[in-house]
Amino acid sequence: MRHVHTVRVGPYGFRVGSDWRTPIAALERLYAGYPKPDGIADFTVRLEATRLWRRFVRPAVAIAGDWMLPGAAPLPLAQALLAAEMGMNLQLALGGRRHLLLHASSVERGGRALLMTGESGAGKSTLSVLLAARGWRFMGDEFALIDLDTGEVRAFPRPVSLKNDSIGVGRAAWPGAVAGPLLRATPKGEVRHLAPDAYAIAAMDVPARPALLLFPRYGFPAETRTVPPSETFVRLTQASTNYTALGQRGFEALIRLVRGVPAMAVDYPDGAAGVAAVEALWGAL
């Protein structure tokens, strides 16, 4: 690759190479405060032109790397930062075996972690930003990493990927955050990445004990209900990208999480109501 950036996020190192300088410059800005990998990176991402001439004429960015999805559609060069972030997600989702991976946001307070998972648009990313703005430590947006031996949550504080209306909410909550470019007309609408604060990055090697599982749902009248263990188990198997690949160890880690951590479903109409519901549940633990 002509242009390369390496970065370590929590326990994983990434090497991102590109045929173009633009996405590497954007990564360098977003990940400016992050350390480099300890030795060889765990995963490699390549942003490649679909044809040699597509480096220059109507550039099209194909996502490649150690792990690939055959037939994945390329993105335009204007969305190359999104391609890089998607490539990093893909490598960990398909190749990560050291932790149970949950598609979830996580924040920490007092050594205890709150895990939030749900479908796209449920508001977990926005809630994690709003809570971090109130003094919680941001631990991650895309993945929650569950230690297979201890059950602790390992931080993976990548830049937050905010979409559409949540972009303005996140910018207002983190006015001083380093922001990536506004990416328009992506498969998920408008997307903008916000880098977490220096505290989240400095403390990313500090684990936390899971204390609450939350299944948020944005845009509905306020309601809170307890989620039984059977439903929690099914939801988390659906939220995990490597549960099946981990076999027995994945099953044991998930069962330990479900049995040891209370789970709640929260509907909320807006960010303020969501934060209030989380704080009330947290205070009742």
C-alpha positions in Angstrom: 0.0 0.0 0.0 1.3 3.5 -0.9 -0.1 5.1 2.3 -0.3 3.4 5.7 -1.5 4.2 9.2 -1.1 2.0 12.3 -3.0 2.3 15.5 -3.8 0.3 18.7 -7.3 0.5 20.1 -7.6 -1.4 23.4 -6.1 -4.8 23.0 -6.0 -4.8 19.2 -3.6 -3.2 16.7 -4.6 -2.3 13.2 -2.6 -1.5 10.0 -4.6 0.4 7.4 -3.1 0.8 4.0 -4.6 2.8 1.1 -4.0 3.6 -2.5 -5.0 7.2 -1.7 -3.6 9.6 0.9 -7.0 11.2 1.8 -8.4 8.4 4.1 -5.1 8.0 5.8 -4.9 11.7 6.6 -8.5 11.5 8.0 -7.5 8.5 10.2 -4.4 10.3 11.4 -6.6 13.2 12.6 -9.2 11.0 14.3 -6.7 8.7 16.0 -4.1 11.4 16.8 -4.0 10.5 20.5 -3.9 6.8 20.2 -0.8 4.6 20.7 0.8 2.4 18.0 0.5 -1.4 18.1 2.8 -3.3 20.3 4.8 -5.0 17.6 3.0 -6.4 14.6 -0.6 -5.3 14.1 -3.3 -7.9 14.8 -5.3 -7.0 11.6 -4.6 -5.4 8.3 -7.1 -3.4 6.2 -6.5 -2.4 2.6 -8.3 0.3 0.7 -7.8 -0.6 -2.9 -8.8 0.7 -6.3 -11.1 -1.7 -8.1 -9.0 -1.1 -11.2 -5.7 0.6 -11.7 -7.3 3.5 -13.6 -10.0 3.8 -10.8 -7.3 5.4 -8.7 -7.7 8.5 -10.8 -11.0 8.3 -12.8 -14.2 8.0 -10.7 -12.2 6.5 -7.8 -13.9 3.4 -6.3 -12.6 2.1 -2.9 -12.8 -1.7 -2.3 -12.4 -2.9 1.3 -9.9 -5.8 1.6 -7.6 -7.2 4.3 -7.0 -10.3 6.3 -10.7 -11.1 6.3 -12.9 -10.2 3.4 -16.6 -10.3 2.3 -16.6 -11.4 -1.4 -18.9 -9.3 -3.5 -19.0 -6.3 -1.2 -19.8 -3.1 -3.1 -17.0 -0.5 -3.3 -17.5 3.0 -1.9 -16.7 6.3 -3.6 -13.4 8.0 -2.6 -15.4 10.7 -0.7 -16.5 7.9 1.7 -13.1 6.3 2.1 -12.9 7.1 5.8 -16.1 5.1 6.2 -14.5 2.3 4.2 -11.6 2.3 6.5 -13.8 2.1 9.6 -15.9 -0.6 8.1 -12.7 -2.5 7.2 -11.5 -2.3 10.8 -14.9 -3.5 12.0 -14.9 -6.4 9.6 -11.4 -7.6 10.6 -12.3 -7.7 14.3 -15.8 -9.2 13.7 -14.6 -12.0 11.6 -11.1 -12.5 13.0 -11.4 -11.7 16.7 -11.1 -14.7 18.9 -9.6 -13.4 22.2 -12.8 -11.9 23.5 -16.5 -12.5 23.2 -17.6 -9.7 20.8 -20.9 -7.9 21.3 -22.2 -5.3 18.9 -22.8 -2.8 21.7 -21.8 0.6 23.2 -20.3 0.7 26.6 -19.5 3.3 29.3 -18.0 3.0 32.7 -18.5 4.6 36.1 -16.9 3.6 39.4 -15.2 0.6 37.8 -18.6 -0.8 36.6 -19.7 -1.0 33.0 -23.0 -0.4 31.3 -23.5 -2.3 28.0 -26.1 -1.1 25.5 -27.0 -3.1 22.5 -29.8 -3.1 19.9 -30.7 -2.7 16.3 -29.3 0.1 14.1 -31.1 3.3 15.1 -31.8 2.2 18.6 -29.8 5.1 19.9 -27.0 3.2 21.7 -24.2 5.4 20.1 -26.0 8.6 20.9 -26.7 7.5 24.5 -23.0 6.6 25.0 -22.0 10.1 23.9 -24.6 11.8 26.1 -23.5 9.7 29.1 -19.8 10.4 28.4 -20.6 14.1 28.4 -22.0 13.7 31.9 -18.8 12.2 33.3 -19.0 8.5 32.3 -15.9 7.0 30.8 -16.5 6.1 27.1 -15.4 2.5 26.5 -16.6 1.8 23.0 -19.3 2.3 20.4 -19.1 -0.5 17.9 -17.9 -3.5 20.0 -18.0 -4.5 23.6 -15.2 -6.9 24.4 -15.9 -9.5 27.1 -12.9 -11.2 28.6 -13.3 -15.0 28.2 -11.6 -15.8 31.5 -12.6 -13.0 33.9 -15.9 -11.7 32.3 -14.6 -8.2 32.5 -15.3 -5.6 29.7 -12.2 -4.5 27.8 -12.4 -1.0 26.4 -12.4 -0.5 22.6 -12.9 3.3 22.3 -12.9 3.9 18.6 -14.3 7.2 17.3 -18.1 7.2 17.5 -20.0 6.8 14.3 -23.0 9.1 14.4 -25.7 9.1 11.8 -28.3 11.7 10.5 -30.0 13.5 13.4 -27.7 12.1 16.0 -24.8 14.0 14.5 -26.0 17.4 15.8 -26.9 15.8 19.2 -23.4 14.4 19.5 -21.6 17.6 18.4 -23.6 19.6 21.0 -22.7 17.1 23.7 -19.0 17.0 22.7 -18.4 20.5 21.3 -14.6 20.1 21.6 -14.3 16.7 20.1 -12.2 16.1 17.0 -14.6 15.4 14.1 -14.2 13.6 10.9 -15.6 14.9 7.6 -19.4 14.9 7.1 -20.0 11.9 4.8 -23.2 12.3 2.7 -25.3 9.8 0.8 -23.7 6.8 2.5 -25.7 3.5 2.7 -26.9 4.7 6.2 -27.4 8.4 5.2 -25.2 11.1 6.7 -22.4 9.8 8.9 -19.8 11.7 11.0 -17.2 10.3 13.3 -16.3 11.9 16.7 -13.1 11.1 18.5 -13.5 10.3 22.2 -11.8 12.4 24.8 -8.3 12.0 26.1 -9.4 10.3 29.3 -11.2 7.5 27.3 -8.0 6.9 25.3 -5.6 7.1 28.2 -7.7 4.6 30.2 -8.4 2.2 27.4 -6.3 -0.6 29.0 -8.4 -0.4 32.2 -11.2 -3.0 32.3 -14.5 -2.7 34.1 -16.9 -5.2 35.6 -20.2 -5.4 33.7 -23.0 -4.2 36.0 -26.0 -3.6 33.7 -27.2 -4.7 30.2 -29.5 -2.3 28.5 -31.6 -2.7 25.3 -32.5 0.8 24.4 -35.1 1.8 21.7 -35.2 5.4 20.6 -38.3 7.3 19.5 -41.0 5.6 21.6 -42.9 6.7 24.7 -40.9 6.2 27.9 -41.1 2.7 29.2 -38.8 0.4 31.2 -39.1 -3.4 31.7 -37.0 -6.2 33.0 -35.7 -8.6 30.4 -35.7 -12.2 31.5 -32.4 -14.3 31.2 -33.8 -16.4 28.3 -34.6 -13.4 26.2 -31.3 -11.7 27.1 -29.4 -14.8 26.0 -31.1 -14.9 22.6 -30.6 -11.2 22.1 -26.9 -11.4 22.9 -26.3 -14.3 20.7 -27.8 -12.2 17.9 -25.6 -9.3 18.9 -22.4 -11.3 18.9 -20.2 -11.7 15.8 -18.1 -14.5 17.1 -20.2 -16.4 19.6 -20.5 -19.5 17.3 -16.8 -19.4 16.4 -15.7 -19.4 20.0 -17.6 -22.6 20.7 -17.7 -23.7 24.4 -15.7 -20.8 25.6 -18.1 -18.3 24.0 -21.1 -20.2 25.5 -19.6 -20.1 29.0 -18.7 -16.4 28.7 -22.2 -15.5 27.5 -23.9 -17.6 30.2 -21.8 -16.0 32.9 -22.7 -12.5 31.6 -26.5 -13.3 31.4 -26.6 -15.0 34.9 -24.5 -12.3 36.6 -25.8 -9.0 35.1 -29.3 -7.6 35.3 -30.9 -6.7 31.9 -33.4 -4.0 31.2 -35.2 -2.7 28.0 -35.7 1.0 27.8 -37.9 2.9 25.4 -37.3 6.7 25.3 -38.6 9.6 23.2 -35.4 11.8 23.2 -31.9 12.0 24.5 -32.7 13.7 27.8 -35.3 11.0 28.6 -32.9 8.3 27.7 -30.2 9.7 30.0 -32.6 10.1 32.8 -33.8 6.5 32.5 -30.2 5.2 32.5 -29.3 7.3 35.5 -32.4 6.0 37.4 -31.6 2.4 36.6 -28.0 2.8 37.5 -28.9 4.5 40.8 -31.1 1.5 41.7 -28.4 -1.1 41.3 
